[in-house]
């Protein structure tokens, strides 16, 4: 009787193992079949993705293909606007950016779980470690999902600061070239050739590329204003387009724009200089003053304690 039971249990274990193996094989076949249907991305006319996205690009491409039909149009439109302002509209699509957020969330959650396992986090006998793993993984996943948005915000702020610093210099170059006899397109070409690397140089290169592709110069400049969404650039482009429509000389118009942008730059510098004392007030009160009081009053307190008072 006992050998029969052993034989039956062996057959049951074997059937269970076969069932698990078939399930895993079926799941792997379904995944590979679905992945094989994903079309290859044509990036011939696109820029390279950022480094963090490039490291896990195959996962981002696969996930973006499946989630793109389910993304809300409003969310995609907002992401597209932010990517365009950051100069990444030829590097990432809204679906790829959101897929990157998902991948980073899963990666950080897995990393947090591995760190807890490696550290041997203690717990009681009621399953608290599992709950703790889930809590830490959930928080890590949220942080990983939010990190690309924080990175994109920093990119936007850095581009805006760089743009505001370089506007007067490029306007001076364009003004000198126009006053020397070049047209607007030639002046922008000289500004791209002689100007420093940065956001504005890339945007002028893109404008020249659009013009060479057959797009009207006014439309190319308007597209640049929409991409940057900066009032200073919009004012400059509007003045240039209006002057060309009215047949005015571009030299005085550009000279006024350059002087105005330079004055605004000095005003921004003065504003930041006036804000510095206010921003230093909290560190002074929270960190420097207590240390100063400790250094001053510690000898006095010790003298009173030694004197018996």
Phi, psi and omega in degrees: 000318182293318176299327178294319178296320179296319180295319179295319179294324177295318177295322179295317178296320180295316179296322178295318178295319178296319179297318178296317179297318177296322179296315178297317179296320178295318178297317178296322179294319179296316181296312180295325178294319179291320180293325181294336180280349181288123181288150177289143183273131177270105182252026182296323182253022181243158177277164179288139178294163175299161188301313182298322177287326183293330182293329181238038188294325182297320177293318180297318180296317180295312183294320180297327179295324184275329184269345184302318180294342185259358182282139176295144182296323181295318179295319178296320180295317179296318178295322179296321179295316180293321178293324179292319178295328180276359180076024183246014183291338175263005178250320184227145168265161177304321179295321178292324178295315179293323175297322175298321176300318179295316181297316179295324177297313178297320181296315181290325176296317178295321179294321178293319178296318178296321180295319178295320179293320181292325180280348181062054184298127184286156176201175181266191185269006184259020179081016180298324179302322179295316178298320180293320175300316181295319180296311181296320179295321180295316179296318179295322178295319177296318178296317178295324178291325182278342184300314178301327177292320177295318178298319179294322177296318177297322178296319179296316179295319180293320178294321180295316179297316179295323180295315181295328179287327187267349182301309183301321182295314181292323178294324176297317179297314181297320180296314179297320180292319179293317179293336177279353175119357178280157172278180185295319180295316177295323178295319177295324176297319177293323178295321178293321182288323186258341185281163179287159178291145180164190183296313185293323177296317178296322180291320176294324174299320179292322177297314179297323178295319177295321179294317179294333178282355177109003180278144180296148183295320179296318178293323178296319178292321177296321177297323177296317178297322178292322180293315184280325180052044179245126184303324180296316178292319179298318178296317179297313182293321178297318179296319180295315182295319179294320179295321178292322179294321182274356179075023180280162175286128184285338184302303180298323179297313179294325178296317178297317179297318180295317178296320180293317179296323179292320177296319178295326178294317177295322178295320177296321178296320177294322179297315178296323178294324178286334178280342184300313179298324179293320179290333179278352185295314181296313176300325178297313183289321187277330189237314188280313181300314178301319179296321179296317180295322179296316180295322183283317189267348180296313177297323179295316180296317179296324179294318177295320179295321179288334179279354177088011179272000000 
